[in-house]
């Protein structure tokens, strides 16, 4: 392991920053204090800082001292989750019902650490933009920044991001193609006709209709779609009725579809809509369907993935590197930045004896031991990709 010395000198400060952010979590598009904390740090180091990009996003811009050159962006997400933290940590959330349960406090801190180190030794040619994104957790933060002209206002040739994961501490996973799945979200409302449970022939019971829809749509992957194209359809909730002897008017199903392929994604949406409509009409009911796609597939470009592989080898060594593991069924809205610019999204392991809980678990805490690793990866990436000789 060969960490950047200037980053190692910041380890104590970075830990303090991370724990401050962890104790003060804010949900998507509500990261007012987090954004202020980030912007104040950037400005204190003399970095050109723009606030309010995508409502609560922040962008810092630093130019190298080796002259003009290409431009590169690195993104970190800032938002927390609507969860109640279970562990009584000294730096536990001070905000009821809010928690940094996905490690975005750590992602933000690593990018701040890299920015601080690069200011001290801006040994590169060109420009790096530090993107601090709001609202990654399903609220559309990446699209909000892009819709406000992120890459037009802060031009870049390529873009990078990382996420902590449950792999062993310091292990890095890089994909040369698909990293994470698209995530669709649906709600199906079955409208029947209520009545007494003793006279079901006088009612239209939405519950068995909803049950038929549930079973039919969860069976779609591997039947309607190619078995070699991974996909899942999961109904996460089914709600109807309040009493044992009544037939309700309506039943509600909500769930998610995960796919890696755009055509499979569209095929499943069409089939879900068709099945819900046909099952309802067969029994005299009707349906309303809300179908959204908050996340597209996250797909790296090979050249930028190879560049990240080289940096990971340099910083952590080949024994800590995993190339092209199976893609994740989780989703990430960095996908939309990768649709507009070539880049790479990779995973950095944080698991040790004290950090076994997965992201989105109420027992989760980011492992501060990987702060200098992430920051060192970012510093070396900027130095190598924006070298005076040009990107290799």
Order of alpha helices (4+ residues) and beta strands (2+ residues): alpha-alpha-alpha-beta-beta-beta-alpha-beta-alpha-alpha-beta-beta-beta-beta-beta-alpha-beta-beta-beta-alpha-beta-beta-alpha-beta-alpha-beta-alpha
